[in-house]
Amino acid sequence: MLHTVCVFCAANPGVRPVYAERAREMGRFLAESGRRVVYGGGRTGLMGALAEGALGAGGEVIGIMPKHLVDREVAHTGLTQLHVVTSMHERKALLAELSDGFLAMPGGLGTMEELFEIWTWGQLGLHRKPYGLLEMDGFFAPLLAFLDHAVGEGFIGRVNRELLVVDTDPAALIARMEAMEPPALARWMTREET
């Protein structure tokens, strides 16, 4: 079982209410299924909706946020724990360390960067934890088409592309991630070398 799930998502709500509704639903599902949520620690956008969904269902929510963002008063103050770190690099390392698996919901550059970094770490053999996307109303369809194009062009290996689990249903996504057995890939480098 994935006891602790890291969720990457936006600090803004997007233009359609469905995004925040689905983020709350994901938070609620994770809490009700006995899983702890680890995320970026924000109180706004999809981050805030995710946290509120989990907290409202009695779940444990751990936020990790660099001090410069806490100072701008964007940290959620009602979390189970809030780790204040010195940098974005430290934030991502702690997110990875505390989590059994990772999922992304709609977001912008930060969300994509976090997803692709954790995916790259898996490709490099730095971890064997599952990762996936919670698809919402076709938000990720263009990204998935690009990834398939990159496979066809020889830039992403099919085995690495198939490691990204995608589903529209929170329970199905988590079940598929738990069933995923990432292959044992040769370690290309140590975490300190990244």
DRENGU-747972 format. One line per field, with one value per residue (C-alpha): residue number from 1; residue in one letter; x, y, z. Coordinates in nm, 4 decimals, always signed. Layout:
N
nr <- [NUM;...]
rest <- [a;...]
x <- [X;...]
y <- [Y;...]
z <- [Z;...]
! end
This chain:
194
nr <- [1;2;3;4;5;6;7;8;9;10;11;12;13;14;15;16;17;18;19;20;21;22;23;24;25;26;27;28;29;30;31;32;33;34;35;36;37;38;39;40;41;42;43;44;45;46;47;48;49;50;51;52;53;54;55;56;57;58;59;60;61;62;63;64;65;66;67;68;69;70;71;72;73;74;75;76;77;78;79;80;81;82;83;84;85;86;87;88;89;90;91;92;93;94;95;96;97;98;99;100;101;102;103;104;105;106;107;108;109;110;111;112;113;114;115;116;117;118;119;120;121;122;123;124;125;126;127;128;129;130;131;132;133;134;135;136;137;138;139;140;141;142;143;144;145;146;147;148;149;150;151;152;153;154;155;156;157;158;159;160;161;162;163;164;165;166;167;168;169;170;171;172;173;174;175;176;177;178;179;180;181;182;183;184;185;186;187;188;189;190;191;192;193;194]
rest <- [m;l;h;t;v;c;v;f;c;a;a;n;p;g;v;r;p;v;y;a;e;r;a;r;e;m;g;r;f;l;a;e;s;g;r;r;v;v;y;g;g;g;r;t;g;l;m;g;a;l;a;e;g;a;l;g;a;g;g;e;v;i;g;i;m;p;k;h;l;v;d;r;e;v;a;h;t;g;l;t;q;l;h;v;v;t;s;m;h;e;r;k;a;l;l;a;e;l;s;d;g;f;l;a;m;p;g;g;l;g;t;m;e;e;l;f;e;i;w;t;w;g;q;l;g;l;h;r;k;p;y;g;l;l;e;m;d;g;f;f;a;p;l;l;a;f;l;d;h;a;v;g;e;g;f;i;g;r;v;n;r;e;l;l;v;v;d;t;d;p;a;a;l;i;a;r;m;e;a;m;e;p;p;a;l;a;r;w;m;t;r;e;e;t]
x <- [+0.0000;+0.1102;+0.0927;+0.2220;+0.1368;+0.3078;+0.0797;+0.2147;-0.0447;-0.1057;-0.0994;-0.3795;-0.7284;-0.7194;-1.0106;-1.2591;-1.4119;-1.3762;-1.0045;-1.0520;-1.3469;-1.1354;-0.8412;-1.0707;-1.2006;-0.8457;-0.7562;-1.0733;-1.0097;-0.6507;-0.7576;-1.0560;-0.8398;-0.5906;-0.3159;-0.1114;-0.0755;+0.2575;+0.2534;+0.4010;+0.2278;+0.0243;-0.3176;-0.4266;-0.5413;-0.5438;-0.2909;-0.5310;-0.8266;-0.6292;-0.5282;-0.8794;-1.0276;-0.7871;-0.8080;-1.1877;-1.1923;-0.9679;-0.6493;-0.2884;-0.1387;+0.2284;+0.3390;+0.6924;+0.7613;+1.0708;+1.0968;+1.0755;+0.7252;+0.6170;+0.7276;+0.4883;+0.2059;+0.1053;+0.1615;-0.1384;-0.1433;-0.3836;-0.1721;-0.0719;+0.2905;+0.4575;+0.8278;+0.9937;+1.3057;+1.5676;+1.5271;+1.3178;+1.5874;+1.5545;+1.1750;+1.1846;+1.4355;+1.2164;+0.9005;+1.0765;+1.2149;+0.8813;+0.6695;+0.5873;+0.4488;+0.3815;+0.0913;+0.0342;-0.2847;-0.3252;-0.0677;+0.1879;+0.5637;+0.6315;+0.3989;+0.5459;+0.9017;+0.8366;+0.6707;+0.9446;+1.2202;+1.0756;+1.0205;+1.3813;+1.5052;+1.3163;+1.4721;+1.8148;+1.7495;+1.7445;+1.4098;+1.1584;+0.8422;+0.5358;+0.4119;+0.0982;-0.1352;-0.4911;-0.6436;-0.9189;-1.1324;-0.8499;-0.6050;-0.3101;-0.4104;-0.1684;+0.1157;+0.0438;+0.0364;+0.3738;+0.5208;+0.3996;+0.5493;+0.8830;+0.8728;+0.8081;+1.0992;+1.3344;+1.3843;+1.1899;+1.2162;+0.8852;+0.9611;+1.0007;+0.6858;+0.4817;+0.5846;+0.3589;+0.0180;-0.2794;-0.6406;-0.9412;-1.0566;-0.8621;-0.9236;-0.8362;-0.5218;-0.3933;-0.4804;-0.2914;+0.0060;+0.0134;+0.0041;+0.2903;+0.6212;+0.8841;+1.1662;+1.5008;+1.6981;+2.0724;+2.1668;+2.3345;+2.4389;+2.3822;+2.1374;+2.4348;+2.5447;+2.2074]
y <- [+0.0000;+0.3536;+0.4907;+0.8375;+0.9936;+1.3054;+1.5228;+1.7813;+2.0435;+2.4118;+2.6981;+2.8580;+2.7230;+2.7329;+2.8673;+2.5835;+2.4947;+2.1228;+2.1392;+2.2446;+2.0069;+1.7123;+1.8209;+1.8185;+1.4780;+1.3418;+1.4758;+1.3283;+0.9893;+0.9725;+1.0552;+0.8196;+0.5344;+0.5843;+0.7506;+1.0500;+1.3414;+1.5162;+1.8255;+2.1712;+2.3244;+2.5955;+2.7234;+2.8514;+2.6934;+2.3186;+2.2810;+2.4381;+2.2363;+1.9109;+1.9893;+2.0959;+1.7796;+1.5594;+1.7564;+1.7704;+1.3902;+1.3618;+1.2935;+1.3715;+1.6371;+1.7323;+2.0442;+2.1291;+2.4881;+2.7051;+2.9921;+3.2581;+3.1337;+3.1048;+3.4655;+3.5652;+3.4173;+3.1413;+2.8545;+2.6592;+2.7118;+2.4282;+2.1321;+1.8354;+1.9399;+2.2146;+2.1697;+2.5006;+2.4438;+2.6745;+2.6048;+2.4456;+2.1784;+2.0882;+2.0849;+1.8344;+1.6110;+1.5954;+1.5355;+1.2395;+1.1073;+1.1103;+0.9624;+0.6092;+0.7307;+1.0474;+1.1824;+1.5004;+1.6937;+1.9958;+2.2666;+2.4810;+2.4882;+2.3944;+2.0948;+1.9715;+2.0265;+1.8259;+1.5411;+1.5201;+1.5364;+1.2470;+1.0538;+1.1196;+1.0060;+0.6809;+0.6414;+0.6963;+0.4274;+0.6695;+0.5287;+0.2565;+0.4396;+0.4686;+0.7925;+0.8888;+1.1565;+1.2239;+1.3200;+1.5816;+1.6703;+1.6082;+1.8464;+1.6096;+1.4840;+1.7160;+1.6190;+1.2473;+1.2914;+1.4665;+1.1871;+0.9260;+1.1346;+1.1478;+0.7657;+0.7365;+0.9703;+0.7655;+1.0153;+0.8340;+0.4592;+0.2711;+0.1100;+0.4559;+0.5930;+0.2969;+0.3723;+0.6811;+0.5617;+0.7700;+0.7515;+0.9788;+0.8147;+0.8681;+0.5148;+0.3514;+0.5637;+0.4704;+0.1016;+0.0993;+0.2774;+0.0210;-0.2634;-0.1093;-0.2877;-0.0496;-0.2420;-0.2591;-0.0130;+0.0240;+0.3146;+0.5759;+0.8013;+0.8713;+1.1334;+1.3512;+1.3590;+1.4944]
z <- [+0.0000;-0.0723;+0.2819;+0.1918;-0.1430;-0.2730;-0.4860;-0.7299;-0.8297;-0.8949;-0.6467;-0.8517;-0.9272;-1.3072;-1.5087;-1.4520;-1.1120;-1.1922;-1.1129;-0.7504;-0.7104;-0.8280;-0.6094;-0.3030;-0.4121;-0.4372;-0.0925;+0.0545;-0.1112;+0.0143;+0.3710;+0.3737;+0.2437;+0.5277;+0.3271;+0.4304;+0.1864;+0.1291;-0.0913;-0.1396;+0.1635;-0.0100;+0.0943;-0.2477;-0.5722;-0.6196;-0.3384;-0.0917;-0.2242;-0.1949;+0.1638;+0.2647;+0.1147;+0.3107;+0.6353;+0.6150;+0.5980;+0.9051;+0.7107;+0.7853;+0.5569;+0.5519;+0.3669;+0.2618;+0.1654;+0.1213;+0.3687;+0.0972;+0.0081;+0.3720;+0.4157;+0.1344;+0.3461;+0.1054;+0.3513;+0.4771;+0.8540;+0.9414;+0.8313;+1.0426;+0.9827;+0.7844;+0.7120;+0.6300;+0.4200;+0.2722;-0.1004;-0.3723;-0.4071;-0.0408;-0.0762;-0.3635;-0.1871;+0.1245;-0.0805;-0.2429;+0.0845;+0.2696;-0.0106;-0.1251;-0.4588;-0.6568;-0.8552;-1.0479;-1.1048;-1.3339;-1.2864;-1.4577;-1.4840;-1.1209;-1.1313;-1.4591;-1.3373;-1.0196;-1.2101;-1.4715;-1.2131;-1.0103;-1.3341;-1.4375;-1.0952;-1.1516;-1.4967;-1.3432;-1.0825;-0.7879;-0.6674;-0.7567;-0.6517;-0.8787;-1.0319;-1.2154;-1.3468;-1.2377;-1.5716;-1.5547;-1.8555;-2.1020;-1.9325;-1.9847;-2.3323;-2.5197;-2.2837;-2.3281;-2.7058;-2.6896;-2.4757;-2.7245;-3.0054;-2.8195;-2.7877;-3.1622;-3.2338;-3.0148;-2.7311;-2.4583;-2.4138;-2.4240;-2.0851;-1.9275;-2.0932;-1.9659;-1.6069;-1.6012;-1.4791;-1.5971;-1.4816;-1.4311;-1.1071;-0.7812;-0.6489;-0.9816;-1.0171;-0.6718;-0.7262;-1.0566;-0.9002;-0.6180;-0.8710;-1.0693;-1.0317;-1.1673;-1.3335;-1.1625;-1.3706;-1.3535;-1.1298;-1.3466;-1.0598;-0.6932;-0.5668;-0.4677;-0.8320;-0.9560]
! end
